[in-house]
Amino acid sequence: MFWLTKKDIKTTLEVFAIFQWALSALLIVSTVILVNLYLVVFTSYWPITVLMLTWLAFDWKTPERGGRRFTCVRRWCLWKHYCNYFPIKILKTHNLSPSNNYILACHPHGLMAHSCFGHFATEASDFHKVFPGITPYILTLGAFFWVPFLREYVMSTGACSVSQSSINFLLTQKGTGNMLVVVVGGLAECKYSLPGSTTLVLKKRYGFVRMALQHGVSLIPAYAFGETDLYDQHVFTPGGFINRFQKWFQKVVHVYPCAFYGRGFTKNSRGLLPYSQPVTTVVGEPLLMPKIENPSLEIVVKYHTLYIDALRKLFDQHKTKFGISETQELVIV
């Protein structure tokens, strides 16, 4: 008779936790669209759809006004399984004062930003114990808040819109002790997410520095060692048809379509599961910023350069601990 061992149950829960989050957006969006089409076209219950859209319009600005987090969702035991799958760990290098606000820039994005989500959108890594008195707000694309129910699920983790008005509200209307988490490279960084890669899309990303200067809040560099090792990616021949399509698609939609793969459900098989590789996010020292309401481009570039120097220093101090050679450096594009 076949009996599940504790290890089998643990593995199953971890895999479920990964797939649950990755597929929830697709399932919720598909269900909402299909159900409402059915109500409008085939039944007389179309007022339900009207009420839903009315509520969406009424609540449209909430993701830009601090969101609607639920601590109970952030503390689901499901997220523990999510983080244990890799595992994901966080390493603090400096204490943070709850009397200040911060903007934390997390690098690299990778393909799914697993470590950023695990640390800052859940309590699985005990964020409230590592940084007592600090409230994290992970900032993400506004598109996640366009669909009913999906927006509620995303906001329940403490996520907010990455728009300028959202950042202004969080830094002026929510008191102190707030940490705004931004994955600066965004989806443009996916094309560089290859095992062993240390390439970051950062050279012309000035927005987070400008916002830090306008509000006089400290910038915190953070690097997730191992994030780019979670998937493999097929690189198509430069200049070939598919490669030209990828570049065209990125130019039009600002998303680079990647042919990525990870592990499957069985040993040595391919699939969409990330590899079970440890990821450690090292949170660096806050970089103090002066408050300048209308910083010139020259000032923004100056502090952007200082931030890159601080990020390089953080990377160089810790890279050998996580299997990166002493001679490998960050590549900024």
N, C-alpha and C positions, 0 to 999 in steps of 0.2 A: 504494500500500500504506500502511496506517495504522500509524504508529509512535508509541509512547508516548514523550513527552519526559521529561526529568528533573523538570520542573515537574509533569507529570501524575502521575508516580509519587509524588512528594512529597505532592501533594494527596490521592491515593488512600490513602496510608498514614496521613495525618492524619485523614481521615474515618473510616477503619477503627478507629483508636485511640479516637476519640470514641464510636462506636457499640459497640465492644467493651465498654467499661466501662459504658455506659448500659444495654445489653441483657444483660450477663452475669448480673445478679441474676435477671432474669426467666427466662432460659434454664436456669440452674442449678436454680432452685427448681422449675420445671416438669419438668425431667428427673428430678430426685430423687423427686418425688412420683409421677410416672407409672411410673418403673422399679420403685419399691418396691410400688406397687399391683399391678403385673403379677406381680412375684415372689410376693406374698402370695396373690393371687386365682387365678392361672393356672398356677403352677408349684409345685414342692416345695422351692424354694430360699428359703422364708420365713426360715430361720435367718440368712440374710445381713442381712435387715432387722432382725432382733432384735439381731444383733451391732452393727449400725450405731447403733441406738437406745441400746444399752448403752454404747457408746463416747461417744455424745453426752451421756448422763447423767453418765458418769465425768468428762468433760472440760468440763462445763457452766460451771464457774467460771473457766476460763482467760481469757475476755475481760475478767474483772474482776481478773485477777492478772497484768497486764502483757502479755497477748496472746501471740502467737507470730509475731514478725516474721521475714521472710527478706530480707536485704539484696539478694540477687540479684534478687528480684521488684521491689523498689523501684528497682533500677537497670536494669530492662528498657529497651531503646532505644525500645520502644513508647510509653513515657511522654514521651519527647522529642518524638515526633510529636504526642502529645496536647497538650502545652503550646505547640508551635509553630503549631498550628492557629489559635490566637487572635491573637497569641501572649500567653502569660502570663509576667509578670515579677514579681520581688520586689525591694523597695527597703528596705534596712536604714538606720535613722536612728541607732541606738545599738548598741554592742557589748554582748554578754551574757556574764556570767561562768559558766563551767562548774561553779563551786563552789556555785551556787544553783539552785533549782528555780523554774519560772515557770508561770503560767496565761495563755495568750494567747487573747484573745477576738477572733474574726474577724467582721467585718461587711462588707457585708450577706450574708445567706444566698443571695439570688438564688433561682432555681428549682432549680438542680442543684449549687450550691456548687462550680463547676468550679475556680476559682482556689485555694480552700482545699485541695481534693484534690490538685491539681497540685503545690502547694508543699510540703505537709506529709505526704502519703501516698506520695510518690515522691521520687526524687533528680533529677528532670528539671530543676529550677531550681537544682541544686547547693546544696541546703540546708546540707550538711555543710561547704561552703566558705564560705558566707555567715555561718553561725553555728557556727564550729568548737567541738567539744566538747559541743554541745547535741543531745539526742536528742528528736525530736518524736513525740508520741503523739496522733493525731487521735482525738477521742472522738465516738462516733456512737451511734445508737439500738440498744438491745439486740436488736431484731427481726432485725438483720442476722446475728446469731449463733445463730439458732434452727434453721437448716437446715444439715445436713451438706454439706461441700464449699464451700458459699457462705461459711460462717464461716471456713473455712481460707483462702480467697482473700482475704477482707476483712482477716483478722488478719495475713496475710503482708505487707501494706502498712504494718503498725505501728499499725493501728487497734485501739482498745479500747472497752469499753462506757462510756457516759457516766454510769453509775450512781455514787452516792455512795461505795459500797464500792470501786469501781474507782479513783476519784480518791484516796481515802484510801491505797490500796495503792501507787499510783504515786508519791505524795508522801512516803511513809514507808518503803517497802521496796525502792526501786530506786535508792537513793543520790541523788547530785546531778547537775546538768546535764540535767534532764528538762524538756521543755516540753509541757504539756498544752494541746491546741488545741481550743477549744470555739466552735462557731458559735452564738452566744447566741440569735439570733432564731429559729432552728430553722425548721420547716415553716410555722409561723404567719406567717412573714415573706414567704412566697411570694406572697400576695395583693398585696403592695406592690412586687413585682418588675416594674416597668415601666420602659421606657427613660427615663432622666433622673431617676428617682425617687431620693430620698435619705431615705426613711422607714425607720426601724428599730424593731423590736419590742424594747424595752429597759426601758421605764419600770418594770415590775414584775418584771423578771428579776433576782432578788437572789441566786440560788443560787451562781453563780460567785464572787460577792464574799464570800459567807459562807464558802465553802471556802477562799478565799485567806486570809481572816482566821484561820480555825481552824488553818491550817498555817503562817501567817506567810510566804507566798510572794508575790512581786511579780506584779501584774497588768500585762499588756501589751496596749494597744489596737492593733488592726490594721484598716485599711480597704482593701477591694478596689475601687479605682476602675474602673468599667466592668462590674462583675459584673451589674448590673441591665439592661445594654444588650444582653445576649446573646440575649434572646427578646422577642417581642411577646406581648401577652396581651389577649384579648377581655374587656372589662369589661361584664358584663350589667347591665341596667337595675336600679337600686336598688329593692328592694321587689317586683321581678318574681318569677315562679315559680322560675326557675333561680337567681336570687340568693338567694332564701329557702332553696332546697335547699342551696346552698353553705354558708350560715351554719349550717343544721341539721347538715350533715355535719361541719363543723368542730367544732361543739359536742359531737357524739357521739364522733367519732374523733380529734379534735384535729389534723386535717389539712384544709387548705383546698384543695378541688379546683379547679384552674385550667385554663382553656381557653387554653393557650399554644401558640405556634408559632414557628418560626424559618425557616431557609432550607432549600430542597430540594437535590437533586443537580444541578439545572440552574440557570442564571442567572435571577434574578427569579422563582423558583418558591418555594412555601411547603413546609415540611416540619418535621421534628423536630430537624434539625441546628441547633446554636447559630450565631448570626452570627459571622463572623470579625472580631471586634472586640477590640482590645488590652485586656487587664486587668492592672493593676499593683496589687499589694498592698503598701501602705506599713506597715511594722512600726514602731510608735512606741516611746517611752521607757518603760521599766518604772516602774510606780507602786508604790513601796514600801508594804508593808502590815505592821502590827504583828501579832504572834501573840496571838490571843485565842481560847481554846478554846471558849467559849460566848458569842459576841457577841450582844448584845441587838439587837432590831430597829432601835433608834435608831442604834446604831453601824454596823450594816450599811447603813442608808439613808445615813448620813454618807459612808461610803467609796464607796457606789454613786454618789452625787452627784459626788464627786471623780473617779471613773472617767469619768463622762459628760463632765465638764469637760475631762479629758485627751483624750478621744476627739474632742470638738468642736474642740479646739485642733489636733489632728493633722489633722483634716479641713480646717479653714480654712487651715492652712499649705500644703496641697498641692493643693487643689481646682482652682485656676486652671491648674495644669500639665496637668490632664487634662480640659480642656474644660468645667468647671463654672464658672458665673458667680460673680463676687465676692459678689453679694448672696444667692445660694442658700445655705441653711443646712440642717443636719441636723434632721429631724423625728423626735422620740422619742415613740412611742406605747406 
